[in-house]
Amino acid sequence: MICKILKSAFVKPTAILMATATLLMSFTFPGNEGKTIVKIKAGTPIALELTDNISSSTAHEGQVVNFKVKTDVKQDGKVVIAAGATAMGQVVSSRSKSLMGIAGELEIVVKQVTAVDGSVVNVSSSSMNAEGNSRMAGAIVLTVFCLFGFLIHGKDVTIAAGTPISATVSSTTEIEL
């Protein structure tokens, strides 16, 4: 029975295919040599700054906000996130100014940053909050005396480009250098 199996036309091509696969798996293909895997540890701090002005009058929840890395981030003596690298955040909440002197509000968080190998590193940050000037007290006084105080608007808030924020790496991430 074993002799019949060994003499069949199926065994020789299968053996050749398996030998070829084993041989190919033993070689290193060009482009892979010299690359080093570096782990960016969870909790690694990253200094960022806002790249564009953002205003409570135009921002909306879910809007993407761009940041850039202020200084190189190094791990084991190697730059893993370069200064000037892009980072992406998001508007968590936004409220434009409104009647009765209610001020505008804006809250932004950083979500991810780009490593030197182009991979995405998830980060967490404290939220960047800003609130415009409230004129509610003046609006209430005017409403009591002349009934038109409710028409007074609060002020919108704008977070200027270059405003700093810090973020930390959320979970240990491997990158190739």
Rosetta blueprint (number, residue, H / E / L):
1 M L
2 I H
3 C H
4 K H
5 I H
6 L H
7 K H
8 S L
9 A L
10 F L
11 V H
12 K H
13 P H
14 T H
15 A H
16 I H
17 L H
18 M H
19 A H
20 T H
21 A H
22 T H
23 L H
24 L H
25 M H
26 S L
27 F L
28 T L
29 F L
30 P L
31 G L
32 N L
33 E L
34 G L
35 K L
36 T L
37 I E
38 V E
39 K E
40 I E
41 K L
42 A L
43 G L
44 T L
45 P E
46 I E
47 A E
48 L E
49 E E
50 L E
51 T L
52 D L
53 N L
54 I E
55 S E
56 S L
57 S L
58 T L
59 A L
60 H L
61 E L
62 G L
63 Q L
64 V E
65 V E
66 N E
67 F E
68 K E
69 V E
70 K L
71 T L
72 D L
73 V E
74 K E
75 Q E
76 D L
77 G L
78 K E
79 V E
80 V E
81 I E
82 A L
83 A L
84 G L
85 A L
86 T E
87 A E
88 M E
89 G E
90 Q E
91 V E
92 V E
93 S E
94 S E
95 R E
96 S L
97 K L
98 S E
99 L L
100 M L
101 G L
102 I E
103 A L
104 G L
105 E E
106 L E
107 E E
108 I E
109 V E
110 V E
111 K E
112 Q E
113 V E
114 T E
115 A L
116 V L
117 D L
118 G L
119 S L
120 V E
121 V E
122 N E
123 V E
124 S E
125 S E
126 S L
127 S L
128 M E
129 N E
130 A E
131 E E
132 G L
133 N L
134 S L
135 R L
136 M H
137 A H
138 G H
139 A H
140 I H
141 V H
142 L H
143 T H
144 V H
145 F H
146 C H
147 L L
148 F L
149 G H
150 F H
151 L H
152 I L
153 H L
154 G L
155 K L
156 D L
157 V L
158 T E
159 I E
160 A L
161 A L
162 G L
163 T L
164 P E
165 I E
166 S E
167 A E
168 T E
169 V E
170 S L
171 S L
172 T L
173 T E
174 E E
175 I E
176 E E
177 L L
